[in-house]
Each structure stands twice: as structure tokens, then as C-alpha cells.
Amino acid sequence: MSAGLTFNPPPGWPKPPAGWIPPAGWKPDPAWPEPPAGWVLWLSPGGFSNPDGILAKKGTAGLDSPPVSAVGEATNVPDEIALLQAQNRVLRAQLDEIRRDIYVELDDARVLQDVGIYRYHHPLETAAAYQERLKSLETRVAEIIKSGRAIVKSEMFTFNNSLAQGRKMTDDLAKLMLRAYNSEADNSLRTLRAGNVLTAKRRLDASRTAIAKLGSMMEMRISDEYHQLRFEELELTADWLMKRQEEKEAAREERARLREEQRVAKELAEERARLDKERAHLENMLAALNARGENDASLTARLAEVDEAIAQNDFRLANIRAGYVYVISNEGAFGKNVVKIGLTRRLEPRERIDELGGASVPFRFDTHALYFSEDAVTLEMELHRYFASRAVNQANPRKEFFFATPAEVREVLLDKVGNILEFSEEAEATEYRQSVGFWPERNAIER
């Protein structure tokens, strides 16, 4: 046997005396841990091992003596090449295994569809509350890194038969591994969007698995405590993104509501001024007729109509819940059997419907019903509640599109109000029907 070889015990095995050679038939203690995959049992002074001694298996033959063809004091170049090729095969096999283990589904669209509606991991009231929690979490992350609890590693790894050199190598590699893990975590946070937290967590899990595989020789892995903390950071960030999105949408809707109220108030004020002017004109005309001892029944009837219009105008100005509930559809944009149920307080409700059919959709909406109610807010809410399970957007209840036919809405509306003067069940969809015959083939567009 060559005297140039030294025995390299795996982590958890007792360190033998210098120059120790296992006697014939010797086998390791079954209580000792399994050697890491690819562990080299015999090392030459140059750091190379015999190809047959690369893989160590506890309890098998081949430990009773070192390989006789190992490199001794006189370096044999062909032997070194053979050793390097054998090591390369082992490393490639380990890399392939790691790739299989850490495959991650990165199709966000499929993940979101599988997960369904977003559920908060840590329900908090406001986006600001999530920011405060994240600041506190960053402090905890820094403390764990500073205390050395972020990554677990062996303290008994030796290099060149030196425990001190082995520990230095382990510490240096641990820093590198932790930096790689944190880089993946930070990248996941930067690319995180509201709703794709599952993909980000899978990526971080894959990074941790890869580090455990590559660091198995030194029993190196990201600690459970630190990994869960970074998971919590991903969850909180995703929750914050979702809450911020909801708050922005709520603020946008509130601004739209205020603009609508201001527009309605202006319309009602202008209408009241017009009615007051007409009423004053009618009163002057009737006063002039009365002064001559004459009377005009049509003017008197018109004055009564104006008084009724003024009363109705004042009622709508004072009662913010009064307005028109509308049922509309857009077959060309959303397909058949999809309706929008909303309300408007405008004097001319069709102006609101015309706005909805503006540049944001390819065709105008068809109106199936316009029903005035003194409590349009409650009526709209009851209709939305009835069709909630058939809402097109199940993730955002503020949207008002539902999978329903106009006839189905009509039946529910009749049940709520008792009588409807006008309701059209069929959609004309004039622009859509005039256009569809001239559309290019879908296959041609995709090509």
C-alpha cells in the first residue's frame, strides 16, 4: 500500500490517530452517521483520491485498506486525470439530482388559478400596519444573521487533517451559501406581486434544498428559524401589496363617487334654477291674466306640473339614496348572458350608460331596464347579493358584472319592487352584429 494516503473520516465519525490504517475486515460502527454522498475516504497529499475510493458506503468492503493505485509522492499525471474524471462524474450526478429535487413550477397564471381567491396570511387593517410589521421583521432577520443562527453547519469538518482549517473553510462556505440564499429571497421580494406568493415560496424552498445538497459534506443548511422568518417576510409583503391595491381601488372608487355626487348636485341645482325661472314666468303670466279678469287652464296645469317637479327635485337633492337602478349588457364585449347591474343618481341616467360604453369597450351597452327607486342603494345591493355567486370577478366584489340573462334579472327585480313599466329582455347589439361579419379569422390573427 502507498504511504502517501491519509484516511478522511466523514462528519460524525471519530478522528483516528495519525497514520491509522484499518485492519483487515474492519467495518465502521453502525451507530455512526451515513457518509455524505460523494465523500472521499482516502486523500493524497495533493488532494486527489483513487477513483475506486471516491464513494464511501458505511458497512461495505473497501475500508480495510487504502487503494494501492493512489497517487504517492511521485505524481502520476494519467492517474490524476482519471481521478478528476471520476470526481467530475460524481459531481454531475449530484447536480442532476439537485436539479430534479428543486424543480419549481414558475407559471404564475397556473399557480393563481390553482390557489383561487387570495387569502390573507396575516390579516391586518391597513397597508400601514403591514409596513410596521415588516420593519419589525427586518430587525429580527438582522439579529439572527448577526448571532450566527441563520445557517447550521458542522464544527467537526477537517481539511488537510486540520480542524482549524476545516472550520475556516466551513465558515467561508457558510457565508457564501447564506449570501446566495438571501439573494434569492431578496429577488423573490423584488419580483413579488399580489397573488403570486406561492411561487416565491417555492423558489425559496428550492434555494434552501440546493444549499443543503451542496453543503451536505459539511452538514450545512439554512436553519428552520431563519427560513420561516423569510417565509413570513414574503407573506407579509404579499399581504401588503394586496391591501395597498385594495386601498387604492377603494380610494379611486370614493373619488368617483364624490365626483358623481358633485355632478348630480350641480345638475339638480341647475334644474331647480330652471324650474324656479319657469315658475316665476308662469306666475307673472297668470297674474297678468287675472288682472284683466281672465284665466288660462293650461297655464295653471303647467304651474302645477312645475311645482311637482320642484318637489321631486328637492327630494332627490335631500335623499342621496334615490336614483335609477340599471340593467345593461354588452354582448360584443362580454358575450351572451352577462349583465351589469348598477345605479346612477343623474337626472338623465342614460348619460351614465353612454359613458360606460365609451372608448374602454369596443361596443355600446344595451339597456334592458332603468328603474327609479327612492332607495336605489338598497335595491342595487339586494340584486348584487342575489347574484353574488355568479359574479364574473369573484376576487373583487366591487365589480358589477354577473353571469345572468336579462330575463333572470327581471324576475328578481319584479320580486323586489312588484312592477316594472319597461324592460327589454333581448339585446339589440347593433354595432356588434354589424361588425362581426367583417372580423378576420382568429387563426390568421394569431399567425
C-alpha positions in Angstrom: 0.0 0.0 0.0 1.1 3.6 -0.6 2.3 5.6 2.4 1.2 8.8 0.8 -2.5 8.4 1.6 -4.4 9.6 4.7 -7.8 8.4 6.0 -10.5 11.2 5.8 -13.4 10.4 8.2 -16.8 11.7 7.3 -18.7 14.1 9.6 -19.8 12.4 12.9 -17.1 9.7 12.7 -14.3 9.8 15.4 -11.0 11.1 14.1 -8.4 8.2 14.0 -4.7 8.7 15.1 -2.3 10.0 12.5 -1.2 7.3 10.1 -4.1 4.9 11.1 -4.9 2.1 8.6 -8.0 0.0 9.2 -7.2 -3.6 9.9 -8.4 -6.4 7.7 -12.2 -6.9 7.8 -12.8 -3.7 9.7 -16.2 -2.1 9.4 -17.4 1.2 10.8 -19.8 1.3 13.8 -23.4 1.0 12.7 -24.3 3.9 15.1 -22.1 6.3 13.2 -24.0 8.5 10.6 -24.0 7.7 6.9 -21.2 9.4 5.0 -22.5 12.3 2.7 -22.9 11.3 -1.0 -19.6 11.6 -2.8 -17.5 11.6 0.4 -13.7 10.8 -0.3 -12.3 8.4 2.3 -8.7 8.5 1.2 -6.7 11.6 0.3 -3.3 12.0 -1.3 -1.0 14.9 -0.3 -2.2 16.8 -3.5 -5.8 16.4 -2.5 -6.7 13.7 -5.1 -8.1 10.3 -4.4 -8.3 7.0 -6.2 -11.4 6.6 -8.4 -12.4 3.5 -6.6 -12.3 5.3 -3.3 -14.4 8.2 -4.1 -17.8 7.0 -2.9 -17.9 5.9 0.7 -20.6 3.4 1.9 -20.8 2.5 5.6 -20.6 -1.2 6.3 -19.2 -2.2 3.0 -15.9 -3.7 1.9 -13.1 -1.5 0.8 -12.4 0.2 4.1 -9.9 -2.4 5.3 -7.1 -0.9 3.3 -6.4 2.1 1.1 -6.4 1.7 -2.7 -3.0 0.7 -4.0 -3.1 2.8 -7.1 -3.4 6.1 -5.3 -1.0 8.9 -6.1 2.1 8.8 -3.9 4.9 11.2 -3.6 5.7 11.0 -7.4 2.7 12.5 -9.1 1.3 10.3 -11.9 -0.5 12.6 -14.5 -2.7 9.9 -16.0 -3.8 8.9 -12.5 -4.6 12.5 -11.7 -6.7 12.8 -14.9 -8.6 9.6 -14.1 -9.2 10.9 -10.6 -10.6 14.2 -11.9 -12.8 12.5 -14.4 -14.2 10.2 -11.7 -14.9 13.2 -9.4 -16.5 15.1 -12.3 -18.9 12.2 -12.9 -19.9 12.1 -9.2 -20.4 15.9 -9.1 -22.5 15.8 -12.3 -24.7 13.1 -10.8 -25.2 15.2 -7.7 -26.0 18.3 -9.8 -28.6 16.3 -11.8 -30.2 15.1 -8.6 -30.3 18.6 -7.2 -32.0 19.9 -10.4 -34.6 17.2 -10.1 -35.3 18.0 -6.5 -35.5 21.7 -6.8 -37.7 22.0 -9.9 -40.2 24.7 -9.3 -43.5 25.5 -11.1 -42.9 29.1 -12.2 -46.1 29.6 -14.2 -47.8 32.3 -12.1 -51.0 32.1 -14.1 -51.4 28.4 -13.4 -50.5 28.9 -9.7 -53.0 31.7 -9.3 -55.7 29.7 -10.9 -55.0 26.7 -8.7 -54.9 28.8 -5.5 -58.1 30.7 -6.3 -59.1 33.9 -4.4 -56.3 35.5 -2.4 -56.5 34.8 1.3 -54.5 37.0 3.7 -51.8 35.2 5.7 -51.6 37.8 8.4 -54.9 39.9 8.4 -54.3 43.5 9.3 -56.5 46.5 9.0 -54.4 48.8 6.8 -51.3 48.8 4.5 -49.5 51.0 7.0 -49.9 48.2 9.6 -48.2 45.8 7.3 -45.3 48.2 6.8 -44.8 48.5 10.5 -44.8 44.7 10.8 -42.2 44.4 8.0 -39.9 46.9 9.7 -40.0 44.8 12.9 -39.3 41.7 10.8 -36.3 43.2 9.2 -34.8 43.8 12.6 -35.4 40.2 13.6 -33.7 39.0 10.3 -30.7 41.1 11.0 -30.4 39.8 14.6 -30.5 36.1 13.5 -27.8 36.7 10.9 -25.6 38.6 13.4 -26.0 35.9 16.0 -24.9 33.2 13.5 -28.3 31.3 13.8 -29.2 31.8 10.1 -27.2 28.8 8.8 -26.4 25.5 10.5 -23.0 23.8 9.8 -20.7 21.1 11.2 -18.0 22.2 13.6 -16.0 18.9 13.2 -15.1 19.2 9.5 -11.4 18.8 8.9 -9.2 20.0 6.0 -5.7 18.7 5.5 -6.2 16.9 8.8 -6.6 20.3 10.4 -9.8 21.1 12.4 -9.0 24.8 12.4 -8.6 24.8 8.6 -11.8 22.8 8.2 -13.7 25.3 10.4 -12.4 28.2 8.4 -13.4 26.5 5.2 -16.9 25.8 6.6 -17.3 29.4 7.8 -16.3 30.8 4.4 -18.6 28.5 2.6 -21.5 29.2 5.0 -21.1 32.9 4.3 -21.2 32.2 0.5 -24.3 29.9 0.9 -26.1 32.4 3.1 -25.4 35.2 0.6 -26.8 33.1 -2.2 -29.9 32.2 -0.2 -30.5 35.9 0.8 -30.0 36.9 -2.8 -32.8 34.6 -3.9 -35.0 35.8 -1.0 -34.4 39.4 -1.9 -35.0 38.7 -5.6 -38.3 37.0 -4.7 -39.4 40.0 -2.7 -38.5 42.4 -5.6 -40.5 40.4 -8.2 -43.4 39.6 -5.8 -46.8 40.6 -7.0 -50.1 40.5 -5.2 -51.2 36.9 -5.5 -48.1 35.0 -6.6 -46.6 34.4 -3.1 -46.8 30.6 -3.6 -44.4 30.7 -6.5 -42.0 32.9 -4.5 -42.1 30.5 -1.5 -41.4 27.5 -3.8 -38.3 29.4 -5.2 -37.0 30.0 -1.7 -37.6 26.3 -0.8 -35.7 25.3 -3.9 -32.8 27.5 -2.9 -32.7 26.0 0.6 -32.8 22.5 -0.8 -29.9 23.3 -3.2 -27.8 24.7 -0.3 -28.5 21.6 1.8 -27.4 19.3 -1.1 -24.2 21.2 -1.9 -23.3 21.6 1.7 -24.1 18.1 2.8 -20.4 17.2 3.3 -20.2 19.9 6.0 -23.7 19.2 7.3 -24.7 22.7 6.1 -28.2 24.0 5.7 -30.4 27.1 6.3 -31.9 27.0 9.8 -35.6 26.3 10.2 -35.9 29.5 12.2 -34.4 31.7 9.6 -36.2 30.0 6.7 -39.6 30.5 8.4 -38.7 34.2 9.1 -38.0 34.8 5.4 -41.3 33.0 4.6 -43.1 35.3 6.9 -41.5 38.3 5.1 -42.8 37.0 1.8 -46.3 36.5 3.2 -46.4 39.9 4.8 -45.1 41.6 1.7 -47.7 39.8 -0.5 -50.4 40.9 2.1 -49.2 44.4 2.0 -49.3 44.5 -1.8 -52.8 43.2 -1.8 -54.0 45.6 0.9 -52.4 48.5 -0.9 -54.1 47.5 -4.1 -57.5 47.3 -2.3 -56.9 50.7 -0.7 -56.0 52.3 -4.0 -59.1 50.9 -5.6 -61.3 51.9 -2.7 -59.9 55.4 -2.9 -60.4 55.6 -6.6 -64.0 54.5 -6.2 -64.5 57.0 -3.5 -63.2 59.8 -5.7 -65.5 58.6 -8.5 -68.4 58.6 -6.0 -67.7 62.1 -4.9 -67.4 63.3 -8.5 -70.7 61.7 -9.3 -72.4 63.3 -6.2 -71.0 66.7 -7.1 -72.2 66.3 -10.7 -75.7 65.2 -9.5 -75.8 68.1 -7.1 -74.9 70.5 -9.8 -77.5 69.0 -12.2 -80.2 69.3 -9.5 -79.2 72.8 -8.7 -79.3 73.8 -12.3 -82.6 72.1 -12.8 -84.0 73.8 -9.7 -82.9 77.2 -11.1 -84.6 76.4 -14.4 -87.8 75.3 -12.7 -87.8 78.4 -10.5 -87.4 80.6 -13.5 -90.2 78.9 -15.4 -92.4 79.0 -12.3 -91.8 82.8 -11.9 -92.6 83.3 -15.6 -95.9 81.3 -15.3 -96.9 83.2 -12.2 -96.3 86.5 -14.0 -98.4 85.4 -16.9 -101.2 84.2 -14.7 -101.1 87.4 -12.6 -101.4 89.5 -15.8 -104.4 87.4 -16.9 -106.0 87.7 -13.6 -105.5 91.5 -13.6 -107.6 91.5 -16.9 -110.2 89.2 -15.3 -109.1 86.3 -17.5 -107.8 82.8 -16.8 -105.9 80.1 -18.7 -106.4 76.5 -17.6 -103.3 75.2 -19.5 -101.0 77.7 -17.7 -102.5 76.7 -14.3 -101.9 73.0 -15.1 -98.4 73.7 -16.2 -97.7 75.6 -13.0 -98.9 72.6 -11.0 -96.5 70.3 -13.0 -93.6 72.7 -12.3 -94.5 72.7 -8.6 -94.4 68.8 -8.6 -91.1 68.8 -10.5 -89.6 71.2 -7.9 -90.8 69.0 -5.1 -89.3 65.9 -6.8 -86.0 67.8 -7.4 -85.8 68.9 -3.8 -86.5 65.3 -2.6 -83.7 63.9 -4.8 -81.3 66.6 -3.6 -82.0 65.8 0.0 -82.1 62.0 -0.4 -78.8 60.6 -1.6 -80.2 57.1 -1.8 -82.7 57.9 -4.5 -81.7 57.2 -8.1 -82.0 54.8 -11.1 -81.1 51.1 -11.0 -80.0 50.0 -14.4 -79.6 46.6 -16.1 -77.3 46.7 -19.2 -75.4 44.2 -21.3 -72.6 44.3 -24.0 -72.7 41.0 -26.0 -69.9 42.1 -28.3 -67.5 42.8 -25.4 -68.5 40.2 -22.7 -70.5 37.6 -24.6 -74.1 36.4 -24.1 -75.8 36.1 -20.7 -73.5 38.7 -18.9 -75.2 41.8 -17.4 -74.1 44.8 -15.4 -76.3 45.9 -12.6 -75.6 49.4 -11.2 -77.2 52.7 -10.2 -76.9 56.3 -11.0 -78.4 59.4 -9.4 -78.2 61.6 -12.5 -81.3 63.3 -13.9 -80.5 61.7 -17.3 -79.4 58.2 -16.4 -78.7 57.3 -20.0 -75.8 59.7 -19.9 -74.1 57.4 -17.4 -74.8 54.4 -19.6 -73.3 56.2 -22.6 -70.2 56.9 -20.6 -69.8 53.2 -19.7 -69.9 52.4 -23.4 -67.1 54.8 -24.2 -63.6 54.1 -25.6 -62.8 51.5 -22.9 -65.1 48.9 -24.6 -65.5 48.2 -28.4 -69.3 48.5 -28.5 -72.1 50.4 -26.7 -74.2 48.9 -24.0 -77.8 47.8 -24.5 -80.2 48.9 -21.8 -82.7 46.4 -20.5 -84.1 48.3 -17.6 -84.0 51.7 -15.9 -85.9 51.7 -12.7 -86.2 54.8 -10.4 -86.3 54.0 -6.7 -86.4 56.2 -3.7 -83.9 53.7 -2.1 -81.9 52.7 -5.2 -78.9 51.9 -3.0 -80.7 49.1 -1.1 -82.3 47.8 -4.3 -78.9 47.6 -6.1 -77.3 45.9 -3.0 -80.1 43.3 -2.9 -79.7 42.4 -6.6 -75.9 42.2 -6.2 -76.3 39.9 -3.2 -78.7 37.6 -5.1 -76.3 37.2 -8.0 -73.1 37.2 -5.9 -72.3 33.6 -6.6 -72.5 34.3 -10.3 -70.2 37.4 -10.3 -67.8 37.5 -13.2 -65.0 38.9 -10.9 -65.0 36.7 -7.8 -61.9 38.3 -6.4 -63.3 41.9 -6.3 -66.9 42.2 -5.1 -67.0 45.9 -6.2 -67.3 44.9 -9.8 -70.9 44.7 -11.1 -70.9 42.1 -13.9 -72.8 38.9 -13.4 -73.4 35.7 -15.4 -77.1 36.1 -15.8 -79.7 36.7 -18.5 -81.8 39.9 -18.6 -84.9 37.7 -18.0 -83.4 36.3 -14.8 -82.7 39.8 -13.5 -86.2 40.8 -14.5 -87.8 38.1 -12.3 -85.7 39.1 -9.3 -86.5 42.8 -9.9 -90.2 42.1 -10.1 -90.0 40.1 -6.8 -88.3 43.1 -5.1 -90.4 46.0 -6.5 -93.6 44.4 -7.7 -94.0 46.2 -11.0 -91.7 47.4 -13.9 -93.1 49.6 -16.6 -90.4 48.9 -19.1 -88.0 46.0 -19.5 -86.3 44.7 -22.7 -85.1 41.1 -22.5 -83.4 41.0 -25.9 -80.1 42.8 -26.7 -80.0 44.6 -30.0 -76.2 44.7 -30.0 -76.4 46.6 -33.3 -72.7 47.6 -33.6 -71.5 44.1 -32.7 -73.8 42.4 -35.2 -72.8 44.8 -37.9 -69.1 44.2 -37.2 -68.7 40.5 -36.5 -69.1 39.5 -40.2 -66.1 41.6 -41.1 -63.7 40.2 -38.4 -60.6 38.4 -39.7 -60.2 34.8 -38.8 -58.7 34.2 -35.3 -56.1 31.8 -36.7 -55.0 34.4 -39.2 -54.5 37.0 -36.4 -52.5 34.5 -34.3 -50.2 33.8 -37.2 
